[in-house]
Amino acid sequence: MNILIITDLEGVAGVCDFESTYETGKYYEKAKELLTEEVNACCEGCIEKGVEEILVIDGHGSGGILPEKINKNAKLFHGRPVPTLWFFDQKWDGVILLAHHSMNGTEKGNLNHTYSSKSIVNMWLNREKIGEIGIEIYLAGYFGIPCILITGDEAATKEAEKYVPNIEKAIVKWGITRTSAISLSPEKAREIIKEKTKIAIERINEIRPVKINGKCEIIVEYISTSDAFVRSKREGFELIEPTKVKVEGIDFLDVFKKFFS
């Protein structure tokens, strides 16, 4: 069995403010350490259930994992640029979304944002508001891969549940506001992540890939008119409002590649 783990930094127990997720933040290195240990807990669960190959993708923009401390049985993709398809086009039995956050504007979503906390207001896929969790679930589904586990704050797990009702969930904190939360102790969070990973792998055949069919469009609303204007100059993009651009594709993969390439 082969498992792909996609990580972020905002959904880690013990991290509740944006400064800790930026390279210049006082506690950035500590946040990376906390994430690395959550990844290792997930890897331990995979290994105990007989997973043969684990690829961990460091999905946080400025990096979120300490390579020297990662589980010796896992491989790590880190650095930028990330391949357009994030390795989803390879053979995986399941995808785990680890330490994820909810989309911008989510009530009680700790560190909620949509791709960029500094430049993007909202994103819509086929007129439905969507964030990183939904995009990754649909991308996995395009290649026939189920997303079997989501870890993060309660709001993030509820967001994943909208797409995959029976996804396994590991809640490690509860958002109070965008920049405050109640976290489990890191040790307890790791225990839960390991246990939920094992349960998710046991249930892997129950959880189905989620695929969106037909033509797709993505609309993105930026904070700045300048960002929207610059993006609208790319081939296939249209400026539909001073702060909004639209791109269309023949299917989900086509529109994903156009927007994220």
N, C-alpha and C positions, 0 to 999 in steps of 0.2 A: 504494500500500500504506500502511496506517495501523497504527502500533504504539503500544501502551500500556505504559509503564514504571512499575512499582510499586516504590518504594524503601523501604528501612529503613536504619538506621544501624549496627546491630550487626554486619553482615556485611562491613564495609569492611576492606581491608588496612590495618594500622597501628592499628586500634582493638581493644583486648582487654579493657577494664574498663568496668563499668557507669557509673562516674563520668564518663567521657568522653562518655556518651550523655545525661547529664542537663544541664539548663540551668545548674545551679550548678557543673558540673564545670570543673576548671582547663583541660582540653584540649577542651572542647565545641566551640568555634569552629574549632579545628584539625580535629576529627573531621568537622564539616560541610564544611570545605574539601576533605578527602579524599574524602568522598562525592560532592560536586559534580563533582570531576574524574573519578571513576569513571562518573558519569552522562554526562559529556561524551564519554568514550571510547565508551560505548555508543551515544550519539547519532551520533558520527562513523561508526561501523560501519553504523548504519542508513542514514545519508545516502549513503554510498558504495554501498549496495545499492539505492538508488533509492526509499527510503521517503519518502512525501510529507508525512505528518503524524505528528508525535511528540508525545504528551502524557505528561508526567512527573508522577506523583502523589507528593508528599512524604508518605510513609506513616509517618514517625516521629512519635510523639506530640507532642513539643515542637518539632518541626521539625528537618530535617536537611540542607537545601540552601540555598546562598547564591544568591539570585535574580540578583544582579548579575553572577555568574560563569557562569551556565548557558549552554549552547550556544544561539546566536542562532536556530537553526532549530527549537528545541523550545519548546513551551508548558508552563508549570508551574502545577499546582494546588497551592497551599499554604495553610496556615491551617486552622482548625477552626470549625464542624463539617465533617466530610467527608460528602458525599452518601451516603445509605444504601447505594447500589449501587456506589459508588466509580467511576462512569462505565463500568462493565462493560456496561451496557445500551445503549451506543452501538456503532457499527460499527467493529470492530477486526479486523485480520487475525491478530494475535498479541499475546501478553502476555509481557513480560519481568519476572522477579522479581529485582530487583537489590539486593545487599547484605543478603540475608536471613540469618536465624539459625534454628537448629533449635528444636524444642519443648522445654519444660522437662523436665529429667531425662535428656537425651540424653548418652550417654557421649562424652566428648571434644568436646562441642558448646560452642564458645566463645560465651559470653553467651547460653546457651540459656535460654529462658523461653517462656511461652505468653501472649501479649497483655500481661500485666503482670508485671514481675519482682518487684513488691512485694505483689501481692494474690491472684494465681491460682496454684494448684498444678498442676492438670491440667484438660484438656477432652477430652470424648469425643463423637464423632459416631457415632450408631448403635452404641454400645458399643466403638468403636475409638478409641484415643487419637489426638488430632489437634492440630496446631498451626496457626500462621498460614499456613504454606506450603500445607498440604492444603486449608484453607478457601479460600484464594485460587484454587487450581487448580480446585476444584469450582465456585466462583462463575464463573470464566471458562468452564468447561465447560457450565454451565447455559445460557449465551448462545451456545454453539457456538464458543468461541474457544480455540485451543490455547495453553498456556504453553510457549514454545519455548526459553527460556533461564533458568537460575537461576545467580546469582553469590553467593558468600559463602564460608564455611569448608567444609571437606570434609563435615562432618556435615550441614550444611544441604543440600548438593547430593545426598547420599545419601537424605535425607528426601524431596526432590522426586522422585527416581528411583523411589521406591516407588509413586507415583501415575502418573508419566509415564516409563516405562522408557527411552525414547529421547530424553528431554529433553537439550538441549545444556547443558553445565556449564562454568562458569568458576570454578575453585577458586583463591582468592587468599590463603587462610591455612588452617592446620591447628590445631584446638583441642588443647591439652594438658590443661587443666582448664577449668572454667567461666569463669575470669577470667585465663587465660594462653593464649598461642597463638604459633605460628611464622608470621609473615606474609611474603609477598613484599614487595619494595620497592614503594611506590605506583606508580612508573613501570612496573615490570614487570607489576603487576596490571592497569593500564590497557591495556597492550599486549594482554594475554590477553583482557580483556573486549571490546575492539574486535574482535579476530579471531574470538572465539567468537560475537559478535553477528552478524557477517557470515555465519558458517557456519550459525547458527540460521535466519537469513532465507533462505538458500539451501535449507534443509531444511524450510521451513515447511509444505509440503504433505505431508511424511512424518509430522509430529507431530500426533496427533489430540487433539481436546478430550476431557476426562475428565468424564463426567457421572454423578451418582448419582441413581438413579430411586426413586420411591415415597416413602412417608412417612419423615420424619426426626425425630430427637430429638437435642438437645444437652444434655449434662450438664457442669456446671462445678463444680469443687472449689476453694473459696476458702481462703486461709490463715485468715481470720477468720470466726467465726460471725456477726458483725455484718454483714459484706458479703453473706453468703448470705441472711441474714434480710431485709435491705433489698431485694435483688434478687427474692426470692420474693414480695414484695408487688406486683410488676408483674403486669399482666393476662397470663394464660397460663403463668405460672411456678409451679413447685411445689417446696417445700422437701422433699427426700427424705432428707437427713441434716443434722445441724447445720451442716455446712460445704458441702453440695452442693445445687444447684438443677437442675431439669430443665425444658426447654421443648420442646414438640412442634409439628410443622408438617405440612401435607399434602404438601410436597416440600421440597427443599433451600432454594429461594429463600424460601419461607414461613418456615421456621425461622431462616434467616439474618436476615431482616428483623426478626423478633420479637426475636432476641437482640441485634442490633447497633443497632437503632433507639433 
